[in-house]
Amino acid sequence: MAILEILHFPDPRLRETTEPVTQFDAALSAFVDDMFETMYDAPGVGLAATQVGDTRRVAVMDCSDDRSGRIVMCNPRILSQEAPEVVDEGCLSVPEHYDRVERYTWVRFAAQDRDGEHFEMEAEGLLAQCVQHELAHLDGGLYIDKLSRLKRERIRRKLAKAARHAAEAGDA
């Protein structure tokens, strides 16, 4: 397994929309394993393929405390959702920034697993939030799109400054 590079906002690859997964093979399975390894290393509870520069419609999640809740979503779609509320949210692609956004507290979704088997699942709480967050990534969206333009621009500037400082430190 390998740790993949997580792209950071405003990298334009984060805005790419994904293509349906059509090959359920050993290469996809290895990629899914690398995504889990990368997510756990970050650490996070979800990771979409777009966040590591891949345009396949696949995301992984694990909202458990002991890595026992692994979920692979290939070609996911939300079937229904209920009870919107404002929640705190962050993102591995927008490091060290959190804000309040509206998400549904319950969702029902359909997807395929890493072997191409179709499944449906209900999720609530953090898992429901994670499903919505990762699906947004697969459609080229970020949670900060739900914020004001001013807040998004402030985040972009802070991340650009941090990247410049990191590059300068690497040159020293």
Protein Blocks (a to p, Z undefined) as FASTA:
>chain_A
ZZddddddfbfklmpccdddfbdcfklmmmmmmmmmmmmmmpccbdcfklnopabdcddd
dfbfnopacccdehiacfbdchiaddddddfklghiacdddddfbdcdddddfkopacdd
ddehjllmmmmmmmmmmnopafklmpcfklmmmmmmmmmmmmmmmmmmmmZZ
